[in-house]
Amino acid sequence: MKAAVVTEFGLPPHLSEVDEPVATRPDEEIVEVVAAALSPRVRSQAAGSHYTSTGSLPLIPGIDGVGRRADGSLVYFLLPDTDKGSMGERVTIDRRRAVSLPDGADPVLVAAAMNPAMASWVALRRRVDFAAGGRVVVLGATGSAGRAAVQAARRLGASRIAVVGRGIERLEALRSLGASDVVDLAAAADVVERQLAEVGAEADVVLDFLWGEPTRTALYAIVPNRARDEQLLTWVQIGSVAGAECAIPSAALRAVNLRIIGSGQGSVAPRDYRDEIAHLADEIAGGTFATPMRTVALADVERTWLMPDSGARIVFVP
């Protein structure tokens, strides 16, 4: 079969003939790949820079996708850490990490939206005791995952959603998706500090896709200016596009009721994670998430890989 293959880290994958996938365990099956999205996580996988990378080559990139079963039904699947990813004509999936899609679901939309939406959806549903009316700050809101976080928070009943990132036009555009307050990190330092203090004064949850220096800046602005020190602020670490490490002031953990946690597949029980994926698939199919996307033939994977990010999620179709 044909698949995108990485033969050297740092270079884009190229289309090549590979061996057919095999199912060797009772919970495995082979599906025809209908759509597989190119996400930052997939790019890091293909670059060998993700923390799960074993450094082994060659590899077929892709961590999830939509497949067609032998009976014709569609299924969304997540793959374990593997060098035989979803960017091929067929792939072996684990039924325990897959959910059937509702009739009429758009497979390209599901492939495009599921990965970015999953991070915030699972965080708000499983890692935080979040109730309708809560106030949310999205740190790193202009990326695909941040954009999805705004929509997830709105769907789950947030009363205010503050978006923090770079690029005032992109931030302002998020108001149409539910954002109520905007903080542009590219503004003057004193303006950023004041605005972060304002949006964080009564926040209940921070969904942090940045980490690094922006998180340090936000903590220094928000913690001393909480309206009520005893009000719980749950800071959920989801992504680290601005840095893998962050200097957290020790006093912040004593001065206010601050709880810092992470959210990812390892922090949620597999059964609970699968339940949320099934729920999220229904939400995406029902139109909850508006996701800019672009469909590209898998044959064009090498050329497309090198193109600059347009803001639309690329979805490869065989």
Secondary structure, 3 states (H helix, E strand, C coil): CEEEEECCCCCCCEEEECCCCCCCCCCEEEEEEEEEEECHHHHHHHHCCCCCCCCCCCEECCCEEEEECCCCCEEEEECCCCCECCCECEEEEEHHHEEECCCCCCHHHHHHHHHHHHHHHHHHHHHCCCCCCCEEEEECCCCHHHHHHHHHHHHCCCCEEEEEECCHHHHHHHHHHCCCEEEECCCCHHHHHHHHHHHHCCCCEEEECCCHHHHHHHHHHHHHHCCCCCCCEEEEECCCCCCCCCCCCCCHHHHCCEEEEECCHHHCCHHHHHHHHHHHHHHHHCCCCCCCEEEEEHHHHHHHHCCCCCCCEEEEEC
